[in-house]
Amino acid sequence: MYIENCTIIDNHANASNGGGFSFFGGISSGGLELKPRVVNTVLAGNTAGSGGAVHIENYVIAEFANVTVMHNTVSGGNGGSAIYFQGQRASTVNNSVLWYDAVGPAESQVRVGTSSNDLLTVKWSDVQGGLPSGVISSNNVDLPSDPSFVDVDGADNTRSTYVDNDYRLQNESVSNDRANVTLVPTDDLDLDDDGLDLEERIPLDRDDYDRYVDDPPGPFNGVLASGYTE
């Protein structure tokens, strides 16, 4: 299952799980586990009883790359306003931004199950409040203030009207040019429509601009921004 270059906003599953996505597997052997891949996508303003943006449970191998997860909430007490993970398998979140999903302890944004098989790895991402114990973490940052979004409350100056909010990063953002190119998935869906090289790393962002651009005057010299756009 491939989900690429999408906007998932203002969905509600208050009596259930996964306001944006709910990935629930069920086959534990034979290589038939559910394997969703979500790339260049923004999830904002979604609510659920558990997993405000994303709920993953029961033999799921999920891959998230260059996603922006903002302003999602949970109505229950399980936490995981951005991601609730009890997948019984190894899943990854790479080159992503998780912000404004909850106020409080780190576990409010990301919640991981207690099974030894619940393996969630987060790499090269910007996570407000950091990550809870149980998450495998590498090269992530917990910024003291938001990473300079273009217009987090939109033209109407209201964060809760998500359609007009602009979650792109400004050029001077510390989240610009610090992501890891080697963690970008291959272009299996041929997003650039060249019909030639499906083994190249995804070359475009959600808005169909070049994915690899050095954006001065940011503090890093890379070519890949965290989140859904370059």
C-alpha positions, -999 to +999 in steps of 0.1 A: +000+000+000+015+033-011+003+067+001+023+095-014+019+133-019-013+135+001-030+159+025-050+143+053-067+169+074-096+174+098-108+138+101-125+125+132-127+090+147-134+099+183-149+066+193-123+046+174-086+046+164-066+065+138-081+098+128-059+100+098-048+064+092-057+032+110-035+003+099-047-029+114-031-062+102-039-097+113-017-122+095+015-129+114+033-153+091+039-161+054+051-126+045+015-113+043+017-086+069+002-052+061+030-030+047+018+006+042+042+033+030+034+070+035+057+096+019+055+134+013+023+137+032+009+161+058-015+149+085-032+178+105-062+184+127-072+148+130-087+133+162-093+098+175-097+078+207-062+065+201-036+076+175-049+110+166-031+110+133-020+074+129-029+041+147-008+010+139-017-023+154-014-061+149+014-072+125+020-041+105+053-031+089+048+006+082+072+031+067+068+069+070+092+092+052+091+130+049+058+134+066+046+164+087+022+156+116+006+186+132-023+196+155-036+161+159-053+151+192-067+121+211-099+119+231-089+089+251-062+085+277-038+062+257-017+091+243-003+089+208-018+121+195+006+118+166+013+081+164+000+051+184+021+020+176+014-015+187+024-032+155+041-064+166+066-057+139+093-032+130+082+002+116+100+034+108+095+071+108+122+090+089+129+126+079+097+139+095+083+167+116+060+160+146+048+192+162+018+207+181+002+173+185+000+175+223+011+195+253+028+175+280+051+145+283+067+130+252+045+100+253+015+121+245+027+126+209+041+090+203+029+060+222+045+025+218+032-008+231+051-028+257+057-060+237+093-068+227+080-070+191+067-035+191+098-019+174+093+016+162+124+034+149+125+072+144+154+087+125+165+122+114+132+138+125+121+168+145+099+158+174+085+183+198+091+171+234+113+143+223+105+106+222+094+083+249+112+052+261+106+022+239+113+041+207+145+034+189+159+069+182+187+081+159+197+116+149+165+133+160+161+167+175+138+182+201+138+219+193+130+245+221+107+264+197+088+255+165+110+250+134+099+281+116+068+271+096+057+294+069+023+302+085+012+278+111-022+295+117-030+305+081-045+336+066-073+337+092-048+335+121-066+304+135-047+272+139-079+251+142-090+259+106-064+236+090-071+241+053-053+274+051-024+266+074+010+264+057+032+238+073+061+242+049+094+252+064+110+286+059+144+287+044+161+296+076+145+268+095+168+245+115+148+216+100+159+225+065+186+205+048+192+183+078+173+152+067+190+120+054+188+114+016+195+077+020+163+072+039+141+085+011+122+055-005+125+046-042+102+061-068+080+030-072+050+051-083+071+071-108+061+105-093+081+124-119+065+105-147+098+098-165+089+061-170+125+052-168+140+050-133+118+035-106+149+027-085+158+064-080+149+080-047+116+099-049+127+131-068+097+154-060+080+167-028+043+169-023+039+200-043+059+185-072+090+206-066+125+192-067+130+172-035+168+179-032+176+216-030+201+234-007+181+262+009+203+289+024+205+306+049+197+276+070+224+261+093+229+229+074+246+222+041+225+193+030+199+191+002+168+175+019+144+191+043+124+173+070+087+170+063+065+169+033+079+197+011+113+210+002 
